């Protein structure tokens, strides 16, 4: 058995002022990179959040409408703690997001609106 090849990730660039974080659900950034975002905003950089859903399918004991409103409030409060004041929701339905033209169109429109120099997103690999 051969040893797996380990590829070191490249360092984050530091020559930017404006970033946009795009994720699917409330809480995704808090589990993934909010500490880095707090460091960046503390340094005077601007970060905005765009979420595909309001996370309305995320709590089994709540109806989707109540859950979505609760998770939106929680996300806005969490963003404020790390220095992010712009939080947008694209209103795709949680639990049934489909990759396709509608999702790509909405994300592309958000990128055009915010004009980030750095785009932040998450994956389950690196």
C-alpha positions, -999 to +999 in steps of 0.1 A: +000+000+000+014+034-010+012+065+012-013+091+000+001+122-015-005+152+007-009+185-011-005+216+011-031+242+006-019+276-006-020+305+019-050+328+018-043+360-002-041+391+019-043+418-008-081+422-007-106+445+010-141+431+001-153+395+004-185+377-001-193+345+018-218+322-001-233+291+017-264+271+017-278+274+053-276+295+085-249+281+107-227+269+078-202+298+083-202+295+120-191+259+117-167+267+090-149+300+091-164+327+113-132+330+133-113+339+102-141+363+092-139+380+126-102+384+122-107+400+087-134+424+099-114+434+129-086+443+104-110+466+086-120+443+057-156+441+046-174+408+045-210+402+034-230+369+037-253+354+011-273+323+021-292+302-004-319+292+022-333+304+055-327+269+070-364+263+075-360+225+073-334+225+100-353+219+133-377+189+134-398+203+162-407+236+144-429+243+114-408+255+085-421+291+086-413+295+123-380+277+119-369+299+090-376+331+108-358+319+139-327+307+120-326+340+100-326+360+133-299+337+147-278+341+115-281+379+116-271+380+153-241+356+147-230+377+117-230+408+138-208+392+165-181+387+139-185+422+123-207+414+093-237+437+088-249+426+054-267+392+054-289+383+024-311+352+019-318+340-016-350+322-005-344+288-021-363+262-002-342+243+024-339+206+019-347+207-018-321+230-033-314+219-068-282+227-087-293+245-119-300+277-136-320+293-109-294+288-082-265+298-104-285+329-115-291+340-079-255+335-068-242+353-099-265+382-092-252+384-056-216+384-068-224+412-093-242+432-065-214+429-040-184+429-064-161+409-040-124+406-045-125+373-025-153+347-026-157+325+005-175+292+004-172+258+021-168+222+011-165+190+030-131+181+017-102+206+021 
